[in-house]
Amino acid sequence: MKIGFVGLGNVGGKLAGSLLRNGFDVTVHDLNPDLVAEFVARGAKSTSGPLALMQDCDAVITCLPSPAASAAVVEEMLPAVDSSKIWMEMSTTDAGEVKRLAALVAERGGATMECPVSGGCHRADTGNISIFAGCDRDTFERMLPTLTTLGRRVLHTGDIGSASILKVMTNYLATANLLTCCEALVTMKAAGMDMNTTYEAMKISSGTSFVHETESQVILNGSRDISFTMDLVKKDIGLFQSIAEAHDVPLEISPLMVGILNDGIARFGERELSPNIIRRLEEATGLSITAPGFPAEMTDDEPEEPGYEVIPTGLSAPLAKLLDQ
């Protein structure tokens, strides 16, 4: 199968690298010609643009920073879509927009899968990231070998739109974790606690989280480099807030988080690294939240292993029987 990949940024570049590393026939496209040249040097092919990419490939993956960017690419690819083609959306995007674009693809006989990832750039780099896949079951099974190369744990979430909703939810939770970790670290520093000891206390306790065990490390190092920026966080939690509003859920914490990110962007710029939201509290207290011995960026120390489908709890027995038929 020939795979096209559009978007070679912090996440997309690592995902495309996993396909290339595992022997897939990959053609890449990005607005940055240097990124394309780097992949060509590693064995990928290049192309003139999205339309040519869809013409030449069986499936095209998009991993882009906004719904508008994905829409522009998909709309350019549409004339080349037919019943043999699949569009795979790996961006974090709006469920309504991915449904709209999927309908356009379906009108031309093609299939769509939304398959956003979760777990950090360091796991995207090793093929150990998690993937949510929203699509019909036939498309899911057709592309499962590709998904289990891109990621370790693959969850079929249901119809188109379901994966985007769940992905936005997980990013909302991660942001809430980040903000509470920032408040905890600054408060402990103000109280005179050693930061290395504080980190370990959080890690071994009921207060730990994936975000603490990753982002707190780069915060304490001082690099704050988690390969994610404040504008992307604001987009994701804004999408979650929109879902809640559309379903008349009166959230209380979410609006506060949106306000905090807006303030951080106003102070530090929208392309500021997201863990540097802690600077709001550092500046307010005059404290520097760093400690020796922490890495400047995260790396995945798990070996790359074949991925597998995750079966939702409670459905294991009946779904396993269904899949065996």
CORBEL-V390901 format. One line per field, one symbol per residue. ss: DSSP state (a for helix, b for strand, c for the rest). psi: psi as a letter, one per 20 degrees, with the letter a starting at -180 (. if undefined). burial: + if it has 16 or more other C-alpha atoms within 10 Angstrom, else -. A space follows every 10 residues. Layout:
ss = ???
psi = ???
burial = ???
//
This chain:
ss = cbbbbbcccc caaaaaaaaa acccbbbbbc ccaaaaaaaa acccbbccca aaaaaaccbb bbccccaaaa aaaaaaaaaa cccccbbbbc ccccaaaaaa aaaaaaaccc bbbbccbbcc aaaaccccbb bbbbccaaaa aaaaaaaaaa bbbbbbbbcc caaaaaaaaa aaaaaaaaaa aaaaaaaaaa ccccaaaaaa aaacccccca aaaaaaaaaa acccccccba aaaaaaaaaa aaaaaacccc ccaaaaaaaa aaaaaaaacc ccbaaaaaaa aaaaaccccc cccccccccc cccccccbbb cccccaaaaa aaaac
psi = pppqponkbg gghhghhggg hjjqoppqpq iohhgghghh hiirrrriag ghghhiqhqp ppnriqhhgg gggghhhghi paiiqppooj qoaphhhhgg hhhhghhjir qqppmqqpiq hhhhhjjjrq ppoorqhggg hhjghghigh rgppooibrp hhhhghghgh hgghgggghh gghgggghgh jjqphghggh gghjaijrrg ggifhhghgh hihknjkqrh hhgggghhgg hhgghhjkom qggghggggg hgggghgiqh jqphijhihg hghhijqonr qqjqqhqqqo jpqpqqrqpp pppiigghhg gghi.
burial = --++++++++ ++++++++++ ---+-+++++ ----+++-+- --+++++-++ ++++++++++ +++++-+--+ +-++--++-+ ++--++++++ +++++-+++- ++++++---+ ++++++++++ ++++++++++ ++++++---+ --++-+++++ +++++++--+ ++++++++++ ++-++++++- ++--++--+- ----+---+- -++----++- ++-+++++++ ++++++++++ ++++++++++ +-+------- ---+--++-+ ++-++----+ -+++++++++ ++-----+++ +--+++++-+ ---+--++++ +--------- -----
//
